[in-house]
Amino acid sequence: MRDHFTTGEFAKLCRVKKQTLFHYDDIGILSPEIVARNGYRYYSYKQLETFYMIATLKELDMPLKDIREYMDRRSPENFVTLLEAQAVKAEESIRKLQHMKNYINKKLNITKEAIDIEKEKIHIEAQPKEHFIITEYSGPNEDEDIDKAITRHFNYCKELGIQSAYGIGGMIKTGNVCEKNEYRYAYFYTRTEKLSVPGFFTKPGGEYLTYYDPNGYSKIEEVAAKLISHANENGLKAGKYFYEELALDGLSSKKLYDYTIKLSLQIK
């Protein structure tokens, strides 16, 4: 028995509980190589590779019943077919994990920036050219209607397979704020890298007046007026739109009035 391991020893090598090996034996995917007369069960070192393959297939979400079916009809040819199929699944898993990693890192940077920036102060910020998917809004300036429009925008982006680490933003026409003192959404937007889809819009790069307000939406009209006044007082020409987005939202703040809103206005 020098080349064999007891159930406990084999379980330690595989870093699982003994009950896992008992279960695998019961369902017929991995049984001890030797069962002695006294009932002791022994696994061979050669079975380590089998266990690792089973563990890998489980990590790729292959059900145990499917693994058992393969083990019942295993052959070199079937093994090649199995590996080819799992290689495709592994590549897809890597792609999804990379997407999640990029999403988390971007969200991390957005949150850190919002924490570190000085709030309730006008900043001049260089912003790059960005691409948006936008949906037009011409409904009432009421929360219920706006929420429905944002939901439609979200569903449209979902249909296009677009997901951004940034939240859904709003575009407000500068002219309405200046001429009518009216802060109304004209479009809702989501950042995207897809350049040839309906609703595509390019936000120009350049210098922007920005303001981070930690009071939720309660003072957003006042913030817009402050940015317009600052531009006028300094002889700056304001861009066509305000860009409103959540810098700190429900993922980091418990209450709506604790959200941090970032409002940006291009200047020339």
C-alpha positions, 0 to 999 in steps of 0.5 A: 500500500506504499503507492496508495492513500487512505480516504483521509490522506487522499482527501487532504491531497485534494483539499476536500472533505472525505464526504466529497470522496464518499459522494463521488464513489456513491454516484460512480465518478471516482471510486477507490482503486482498492477496497481491502477485506477489512473495508479500508479504502485506498486511492492511487496517486494516479487518481489525483489527475482524475480528481483534478479533472473532475474539479476543473469540470465542476468549476466550469459548471458541468453538472456531476450527472454529466460528468458521471455520464462521460465517465460511463462512456469514456474513451480517448475520442470522447475525451478529446470531444470533452476537452474541446467543448470545455476549452470553449467554455473556459475561454468564455469564462475568461472573457466574462471575468476580464469584463467583470475585472474591468468593470470593478476597476473602473467603478473603483476609480470613479468612486475614489475620484468622487471621494477625493475631489473637493465638493461644492466647488467649481473645478476646471477639468479636462475631459476626453472625447466620449461616446454615448448611446442616447435616448431623447426625452420630452416628457414632463419634469416629474419623477415618475415620468423620468424614472420610466424614461430611464428604465426604457433607456436602460432596457434599450442599452441592454438590448444592444449589449451595452453595460457601463461602469458609469451610471446612466447620465442626463443631458440638459440643454444649456439654453433652457437653463439660461433663457427659461431658468428651466432644468429639464432633461433632453436626453439620457445617456450611457457610455459605450465603445460601440460606434455604429449603433442607433442613438450614437452621440459623441461628447466633445473633449476639452475643458469643462466646469465641473461641480460635485454636489453631495446633496443629491438632487435637491440643489441641482438647479442652483448648481447649474445656475452657478456654472452658468454664472461662473462662465459668464463672469469669466467671459467663457462660452458655455457648451450646448449641454450640461452633463449630469451623472451620479458620482456616488450612488446607492452602492456607496450611499444609503439615502438619495439625498446623500448621493453625490451628483457631478454636473459638467459644462463645456467651456471655450 
